[in-house]
């Protein structure tokens, strides 16, 4: 179910916004009338996402840049700002993940996830801050349950996302006086995403994941988008520094089984 808000005249920038959850968020804001800019590494994905977003009838642009490269990320944000003005909503969602036990992760593999998720989030927020609407801007980081739950085969992701949530909380502390709110969304198992395709690649693991969710289903990309629409709206004007699970109750206990199941799969 989609939620309707009025974002006409607003500018929304989505880092990582060309696929999965982040593209779903970009679509949700575009349907609500926002001008949308997306950023990711692949120019082909950028072009395809922009074409899709324009079908909602509004204005959309895209930029190809790696969030690990501060200069290119900053240049993309400045280009978007020169076209649309101050950023009303900033979504930082670029991420990387693969299942591997701690002793099966190379230094380069661990570093890659830290740099994409954690360093990338810092780059996006640091480069965007001078361009945010003050007061009034909403920053939303897309985190994960691994930020608060230890999970086998996910040491790299747990470390990176815990850092992302601390960026959220410190950002809320430091930027609150300028009228900028910063929050994290922690998506649970979401249907039709690359992350779940990697973490639950077989029908058996998919069913085991569903069984571990109290609500007994996968979430949808629209579920995450709905939370983002609310967080960025005046209805959430006093919400900052929050880490909000959107997971059907998964983090209450069932999530721990994901790592155990993946460990068995990798071992066998």
N, C-alpha and C positions, 0 to 999 in steps of 0.2 A: 504494500500500500504506500503510495506517495503522499507526501505532506506538502501543502501549498503555502508558500510565503511570497511576499512581494519584494523582489530584489531589483526591480526596474531602476536604472540609473546607478546601480552599484557595480563595482569592479572587483572581480574575484580572480585570484591567481592560484593555480593548483600545480605544485611541483610534483612530478611523477604522474601527471594527469592524463596520460595517453592510454592507460590500460587498467583493468581490474577495478578495485574499489575506488581509486582516485578518479578514473574516468567516469565512473558512476556518480561521484560527487560533482564533477564538472557538469555533467548532463543535468543533474538536479538543479543546480544554480542557473544554468542556461534556460531551463524550462520555466524558472521563476523570474525570468527577464533580465538576469545579470549579463554584463559584458564579461567574458571569460578569457583568460590566458592560461595556456598549459605549457609545461616544460618537461622534456625528457631527452634521453641521449639519442634516440633514433629519429632521424628526420622523416622517414617514411611513416612512423607511428604518429609523429606530430601532425603531418599533413592529413592523415586519415582521421585523427581525432578532431582537428579543426573543421574538416568537412562535415563530420557528424554533428558537431556542436552548432554549426551554422544552420542546420536544418530546423532548429527551434525558432529561427527567425531573428535572432539577435546577432551581435558582433562577437567574433572570436578570433584569437590569434594564437600562434604557437611558436615555441623556440626550442632549438636543439642545443642542449648543453648538459654536461655531466655535473651533478651537484657536488662532486668531489673537487671540482675546479672552481675556486671562489671567484676568480676574475670573470669567467664565462657566465657563471650564475648571476653575478652582479650585473653584467652587461645585459643579460636577458631581462632582468627585473627593471633595469633603467629604461630599456626599450619599450617594455610594456607600459611603464609609468608615463613615458612621453606621449603615448597614444591615448591612454585611458585616465590618466591622473592618479590621485592617491588611491592606494589599495584599501578597500573596505574589508575584504576577507582574504586571508592568506592560509592556504592549506599546504602543509609539508608532508608528503607521503611517499617519497622515493625510498625504496627498500630492497634488500636482497635477502634470500634465505635458501638454505639447502640443509637436509638432515645429515648429521654426522656426529658420532661420539667425539668427546673431547680429544681422545688420542688419535682420532681419524681426521682431524682438521689440520691442514698445513698452516704455517704462519701467514702465508699469502691469503689463504681462504678466510682465516679469522680477520685479517686486516681489511679485506674487501668488504665484509659485512659491516665492520665498525665504521669504515670510511663512508660507505653509502648511507647507512642508517643514521649514525651519530654525527659524524663530521658533516655529512650532507645536510642534516637538519640544522646544525649550527650555521652553516654557510647560507642557507635559505633565509633563516630568521635574521642573521646579522646583516646580510645585504639588503633585506627588505625593510628593516626598521626605519631608515630615513624616509622611506616612500609610503609608509602606512598613514592612514587617516588618523589624526590625533586631535581630539579624543574620538573614540568610536570604533576603531579597528578590532577585528576578532582574528586571532591566530589559532589554528587547529592543527595539531600534530597527530598524524596517524601512527599510533604505537601498536602494542600487541599484548596479550596476556603474559607473554614471556617476560615482560618488564617487571612483573611482580611475582611470577610463579617460576620456580626452578623446574626445568623440563629436560629430560634426557634427550640427547642428540641436538640440543639447541643452546649450548653454552655461548656460542658466538652471538646468537640473536638475543638471548637473555641479557648479556652484557650490553649490547648496543641499545636495546629498547629501554633498559633501566636508565641508561644515560639520556635517552630522548625524553623520558618523563622528568628527569631532573632539569633538563633544559626548559621544559614546560613550567615547572614550579618556580625555578629561579627567574625565568622570563616574566611570570606573573608578578613576582615580588618587585622586580626592578622596573617593569614597564607600566605597572598599574597606575602610577601617579600621572602618566601621560595619557591615560584613558584607553590603553591597549590591553585587551584581555587575551590570555594564553591558556589553552586547555588541550588535553590529550583525549583521543578516542581509542579504546582498546577493542578492536574487532575480534569476535570469536570465530568459529568456523563459518566461512562465507562461501556460498555456492558459486561455481564457475569463476574461480580465481586461480592464478598460477600458484599461489602459496598453498592452497589446499590440494591442488593437483600434485604438488611435491610431497606434502605431509600425509596425504591419504590417497596414494596412487592406485589402490586396488579396491574393488567393490567391498571386500571384507573390511578393510580399514575405514572406508567411507561409512559403512554401516556401524562399525564400532564407535566412530566419532559421533554419529547421530545418537547412538544409544547413551553416550556419555554426557549429552546436553540435557539438562532438566526439561527444556521445552521440546525435546525429541525431534528437532529439525535443524537443518542448516539455516543460517541467516542469509539474507539477500544483500546485494550491494545497495539496494534502496534503503534497507534498514540503517546502514551506516550513513548514507546521504541524508536521511531524515534527521539523524542526530546532529549532523553537521549544519544543516539548515537551521535547526533550533539554536545551536550554540552561537551561531553567527547573528542571530536575530536579537531584537530588543527584548524578547521574552526571556533571554538568558543574560540580561545586562549586568547582573550581579554575580555571575558565575565566572570565576577565574582561578587558575591553578588546579583545576579538577582533572582527575584521571577517571574517565567514564567508560566502564565496560559495556559493550553492546554485543552480548554473547549468549543470550538465552539462559544465563545462570551458569555457563560452562566453567568459569573460573572459581566457582564455589566448591569444586571437587573433581569434576570429570576431566578437566583439562590435563591433569597429571598423567592420565592414561595415554595421551597422545604420544609422549616421548617414549613410554614403555613399549607401546605397539610398534613405533618406528624402530626402536632398538632391536626388537625381535626380527623385524623385516630385514634390516641391514645385516643381521647376523646369520640370516638364513636361507 
